[in-house]
């Protein structure tokens, strides 16, 4: 696919979605997400905001363990490509296995929005193409970026949350976790 790139000046943040539903080396998924956020802080730039942890049923098979999710805002000077490389390196170190799409995982790191950049190529779609449909992304994102505007749709995060399936919203809840 040809690269499409434009910048939406409504978003200045770099937002990363974190998710996990498998334990790693004796760590809970929440502890793994905390460790992954700390690695991003060391390797990519300061984490300037962190959402609460949220839980959501596994998809497509709700019999799998539930996911723990979070969103962070990162202050980085890196390019989207370099950030993606670092994120995939962290996933590999943390035991991420990519055998099957949407399989359970020890960690999943996704760029949700990179300063409003719109881009689509073989390696990276920005903003994340399905973030606007996912309660487990939008609810934690709304915590740390209550004025966020979707760069593609031009819709405020509150409108996107209101448009979510009520069952998905009800199934996604803030998780009280002691790390």
C-alpha positions as CSV (number, residue, x, y, z in Angstrom):
1,X,0.0,0.0,0.0
2,X,1.3,3.5,-0.8
3,X,2.3,5.5,2.2
4,X,-0.3,8.1,3.2
5,X,0.9,10.7,5.7
6,X,-0.6,13.9,7.1
7,X,-0.6,15.5,10.4
8,X,-3.7,16.5,12.4
9,X,-2.7,19.4,14.7
10,X,-5.5,18.5,17.2
11,X,-3.3,15.8,18.9
12,X,0.1,16.5,20.3
13,X,0.5,13.3,22.4
14,X,2.1,10.0,21.7
15,X,-0.3,7.4,23.3
16,X,0.6,3.8,23.7
17,X,-1.8,1.0,24.5
18,X,-0.6,-1.8,26.7
19,X,-2.3,-5.1,27.2
20,X,-1.6,-8.6,28.6
21,X,-3.5,-11.6,29.7
22,X,-0.8,-14.2,30.4
23,X,1.5,-14.2,33.5
24,X,5.2,-13.8,32.8
25,X,7.9,-15.2,35.0
26,X,5.8,-15.0,38.1
27,X,4.5,-11.5,37.3
28,X,0.8,-10.7,36.9
29,X,-0.3,-9.1,33.7
30,X,-0.5,-5.7,35.6
31,X,3.0,-6.1,36.8
32,X,4.2,-6.9,33.3
33,X,2.5,-3.8,31.9
34,X,4.1,-1.7,34.7
35,X,7.5,-3.2,33.8
36,X,6.9,-2.6,30.0
37,X,5.9,1.1,30.7
38,X,9.1,1.5,32.7
39,X,11.2,0.0,29.8
40,X,9.5,2.5,27.5
41,X,10.4,5.3,29.9
42,X,14.1,4.2,29.8
43,X,14.3,3.5,26.1
44,X,11.9,5.9,24.4
45,X,11.3,8.9,26.6
46,X,9.5,9.9,29.8
47,X,6.1,8.5,30.5
48,X,4.1,11.7,31.3
49,X,0.7,10.1,32.1
50,X,-0.5,6.6,32.9
51,X,-4.1,5.4,33.1
52,X,-5.4,3.0,35.6
53,X,-5.4,-0.6,34.8
54,X,-8.6,-1.9,33.2
55,X,-9.8,-5.4,32.6
56,X,-11.7,-6.7,29.6
57,X,-12.8,-10.2,28.4
58,X,-10.5,-12.0,26.0
59,X,-11.5,-11.8,22.4
60,X,-12.3,-13.7,20.2
61,X,-12.4,-16.5,22.8
62,X,-13.8,-15.2,26.1
63,X,-12.7,-18.5,27.7
64,X,-9.1,-17.3,27.6
65,X,-7.9,-15.3,30.6
66,X,-9.2,-11.7,30.8
67,X,-6.9,-8.9,29.6
68,X,-5.4,-6.2,31.7
69,X,-5.0,-2.9,29.7
70,X,-3.6,0.5,30.2
71,X,-2.7,3.6,28.2
72,X,0.3,5.8,28.7
73,X,1.4,9.1,27.2
74,X,5.0,9.2,26.2
75,X,7.2,12.3,25.6
76,X,9.5,11.1,22.9
77,X,11.8,12.5,20.2
78,X,11.8,9.2,18.4
79,X,10.2,8.7,15.0
80,X,7.2,6.4,14.8
81,X,9.4,3.7,13.2
82,X,12.0,3.8,15.9
83,X,9.4,3.7,18.6
84,X,7.8,0.7,17.0
85,X,11.1,-1.1,16.9
86,X,11.7,-0.4,20.6
87,X,8.2,-1.6,21.4
88,X,8.6,-4.8,19.5
89,X,11.9,-5.4,21.2
90,X,10.3,-5.0,24.6
91,X,7.5,-7.4,23.5
92,X,10.2,-9.9,22.5
93,X,12.1,-9.6,25.8
94,X,8.9,-10.0,27.7
95,X,8.0,-13.3,25.9
96,X,5.5,-12.1,23.3
97,X,4.9,-14.9,20.8
98,X,3.2,-14.1,17.4
99,X,1.9,-17.5,16.2
100,X,-1.8,-16.6,15.8
101,X,-3.6,-13.2,15.5
102,X,-5.5,-12.2,18.6
103,X,-3.9,-15.0,20.6
104,X,-3.3,-14.7,24.4
105,X,-0.1,-12.9,25.1
106,X,2.3,-11.8,27.8
107,X,2.4,-8.2,26.5
108,X,1.1,-6.2,23.6
109,X,2.2,-2.7,22.9
110,X,0.4,-0.6,20.3
111,X,0.8,3.0,19.2
112,X,-2.7,4.5,19.5
113,X,-1.8,8.0,18.3
114,X,1.5,9.6,17.4
115,X,0.8,13.4,17.6
116,X,-2.1,13.2,15.2
117,X,-0.1,11.6,12.4
118,X,-2.1,9.8,9.8
119,X,-0.1,7.2,8.0
120,X,-0.6,3.8,6.4
121,X,2.1,1.5,5.1
122,X,3.2,-2.1,5.2
123,X,4.6,-1.8,8.7
124,X,2.6,0.8,10.6
125,X,-0.9,2.3,10.6
126,X,-1.4,5.6,12.5
127,X,-3.5,6.2,14.4
128,X,-4.3,2.6,15.4
129,X,-7.0,1.6,12.9
130,X,-9.3,-0.1,15.5
131,X,-8.7,2.0,18.6
132,X,-11.9,4.0,18.1
133,X,-13.9,0.7,18.4
134,X,-12.4,-0.6,21.6
135,X,-13.6,0.1,25.1
136,X,-10.3,-1.3,26.5
137,X,-8.4,1.5,24.6
138,X,-10.8,4.4,24.8
139,X,-11.7,4.2,28.5
140,X,-8.1,4.3,29.8
141,X,-7.2,6.9,27.1
142,X,-10.1,9.1,28.3
143,X,-8.6,9.1,31.8
144,X,-5.3,10.6,30.6
145,X,-6.4,12.5,27.5
146,X,-10.0,13.8,28.2
147,X,-9.8,16.2,25.3
148,X,-8.4,13.8,22.7
149,X,-9.7,14.1,19.2
150,X,-9.5,11.1,16.8
151,X,-7.3,12.3,14.0
152,X,-9.1,10.4,11.3
153,X,-12.7,10.9,12.3
154,X,-12.3,14.3,14.0
155,X,-14.5,13.0,16.9
156,X,-14.0,13.8,20.5
157,X,-13.1,10.9,22.8
158,X,-16.4,11.3,24.7
159,X,-18.3,10.9,21.4
160,X,-16.3,7.7,20.6
161,X,-17.0,6.3,24.0
162,X,-20.7,7.0,23.7
163,X,-20.7,5.2,20.3
164,X,-19.2,2.0,21.8
165,X,-21.3,-1.1,22.1
166,X,-22.9,-0.9,25.6
167,X,-22.0,-4.6,26.3
168,X,-18.3,-3.8,25.6
169,X,-18.3,-0.9,27.9
170,X,-20.1,-2.8,30.6
171,X,-17.5,-5.7,30.3
172,X,-14.6,-3.3,30.6
173,X,-13.9,-2.1,34.1
174,X,-11.2,-0.3,36.1
175,X,-9.1,-2.8,38.0
176,X,-7.9,-2.1,41.5
177,X,-4.3,-3.5,41.5
178,X,-1.6,-3.4,44.1
179,X,1.7,-3.7,42.4
